Amino acid sequence: MALLLKTTRFVESQIDTFLDIVSDAATTFQLAVEDYLEGRLPQFEERLTQLREYEHRADDLRVSIERFLYERTLIPENRGDVLAILENTDEVIDNIKDSLLQFSIELPQIPVELNDLWMQTTRASVAAVEQLVFAVRSFFRDLAAVNNYIHKVYFFEREADHIGERLRRQIFGIDIELSRKSQLRFFAIHIEKISDAAQNVCDRLSIYTIKRQL
């Protein structure tokens, strides 16, 4: 029993590190978007490099945790749920990195009058990811608090959608080429999808939470 408790704590420590990376990735994404809007492209590219590293570290850590769980047969009644949480949360980092990578590839020219709504949408999506991290931590530490954080993820996801719609309306209301409008809409939607990814994890997390409470 003592050995099982010790190894379970080890897994939880590894998961904590994994979640720290998710949080750092979300913060880095927000800073990168700020850099891009302010024309600080060298700093933006540095943020992208950081995000690539976070993605690799998260992937390696997830695989390591999964292997450990299978080899040691830890918490077998919840193991599948833990693995699913890790895999789904890892996809959030993938979405964050992919969104920033597209900025680096296409270098869209964003009119300055869009900057405010652009950052508001970004902050709402990042806030959803931050609350997701709290929700997943609580799943392992304080099950009663999970639903509170899930509720906040849903709130910020709706906020990102609401602000994102305003942003897209503003995009199509300014006097630029239709091709540029379409490109900017693409990027705006991709920022919104980060909060969608966080919500998707919470949809599953809420079910896993109910199962643990039974």
Protein Blocks (a to p, Z undefined) as FASTA:
>chain_A
ZZmmmmmmmmmmmmmmmmmmmmmmmmmmmmmmmmmmnopaklmmmmmmmmmmmmmmmmmm
mmmmmmmmmmnopakllmmmmmmmmmmmmmmmmmmmmmmmmmmmnopacdfklmmmmmmm
mmmmmmmmmmmmmmmmmmmmmmmlmmmmmmmmmmmmmmmmmmmmmmmmmmmmpccdfklm
mmmmmmmmmmmmmmmmmmmmmmmmmmmmmmmmZZ
